[in-house]
Amino acid sequence: MFTGLIEAVCKVKSVRRSDRAMLLAIDLGKLAEDSGIGDSIAVNGVCLTITRLEGSVAAFDVSAETLAKSTLDKLSPSSEVNIERAVKATDRFGGHFVQGHIDGTATIKAIDRHGKFAEIKFAAEPELLDAMVVKGSVAVDGISLTIAGMDRNSFTIALIPETLNKTTLSKVKIGDKVNIETDIIVKTIKRQLEKILPQTQSLTAEKLKELGF
């Protein structure tokens, strides 16, 4: 389990692809001092397991399913990634419940900068948007963020300077793809309501609002 509060932006050391899978090596820097083989690490929001640790460089096996669902297949040596270690039971919970299980990807549609602040609009598929609500939480490349606005084809995030300074979102460009994990609470409510409501009635963000969620 993660919180979506990024601990560091780290660099990819190497990428080796074989049989649709990938061996990914990342320099964790000081975070490696409190990490070990078998630990869970969120890499751009994707929960991966450390399979080898040499100094500060951690290796991760990435499956074909993960590559198909996320943007990790686009990584190359020197790529920068958001890193968060799994939360400890004694830690303060500052973000929202993030599992590290990516629901899909979104594409950056627009970037509007206001001094040190920014608003980014993401184009996303209906199945992702249907699991989002305005003022609700979403993890974008592992970053816990609040949805500021939505329309039929996209959602918008307002970013403060701290988030831009501490994550990879400061360097994104229009057309870039990002990993998306929608809020587990919204997904659970949506799933249960789909069982209750008539099968011919689709459940959307607007319908959730009508039902008081």
Summary of the structure (lengths in Angstrom):
residues: 213
radius of gyration: 17.6
end to end distance: 24.2
largest distance: 56.0
contacts: 653
relative contact order: 0.17
helix: 23%
strand: 41%
